[in-house]
Amino acid sequence: MIAEVELNYYGQHISKSDPFHVEEFFKGLYGLAITYPIALTLSKLSLLALYWRIFRGTKGKLPIQIAAGLNIAWMIAAVCIGSLTLVSAILTAVVGLCRIFQLYTCSRILGPKCPKPMH
């Protein structure tokens, strides 16, 4: 992630970016939408595994199994929905950022002669 910040200007003003870096940003965002629910689920499952060892001799295993099943179901749903939703959000954002980038570069080059954007 640190390399992405350095290479693709994460956290910087849009004027420092260009279409290539915007595309790389969205690729990273797509990867995070997939890996974050998985990482979150694995951390929760590790805590549930600890509870499993603690309550080994009791009848408290059923709630742990239910929580683990719900956690895995949430991960599957979050990855599916996140990946499908992010595709349309990325396309919308890319179009918007391209318009902003075009207006910014046009106003820097042409100044007040830059044409008004069409909506």
Secondary structure, DSSP 8 states (H G I E B T S, - for coil): -HHHHHHHTTTS-GGG--HHHHHHHHHHHHHHHHHHHHHHHHHHHHHHHHHHHHTTTSSTHHHHHHHHHHHHHHHHHHHHHHHHHHHHHHHHHHHHHHHHHHHHHHHHHHGGGS-----
